[in-house]
Amino acid sequence: MQINCTTDTTLTVPSISGLGRIGNTNPKLLAIFSYQSGATVFVANGADAAPGGADTFAANASVINPTGRIVYAGDVLHFYSLAQDEVTVEFQAWQ
C-alpha cells in the first residue's frame, strides 16, 4: 500500500477464520512489514502513528520500520511517513 506524505494511513487486520487452535475465535496473527528502500515509516497499533518529539524522550505508540507485530483480527494498524512511501503487510497465523 502507498503511504501518503504526513497523513495517518490505516489498515484493519482482516478476520481469518480457521486459523489458530480449535476453539480459538480470535487467533493471533503475525503482521510482517516490508518497506520501500530508504523509507522511514512510523507504525502503531490502535493509535495514531506519528514521529516522536525532537530531542526528547516521551511516550509514543509508534515504532519506526518494525519488522513485525503480533495482532488480532479487527486491530487497526496506523502508518505515517514524512514522504510518500510503499509498505507491504503480510499476515501469518501465530500461536
Number of C-alpha atoms within 10 A of each C-alpha: 11 12 19 16 13 14 17 18 18 19 14 14 17 13 15 16 11 13 18 16 12 8 9 11 14 17 21 19 23 18 21 15 16 15 17 13 8 7 17 17 26 22 27 21 20 14 16 20 25 23 18 16 10 7 6 7 8 9 8 14 17 21 17 18 16 16 12 14 16 15 20 20 16 13 14 18 21 23 28 26 23 16 14 16 19 16 15 12 15 11 18 12 16 15 10
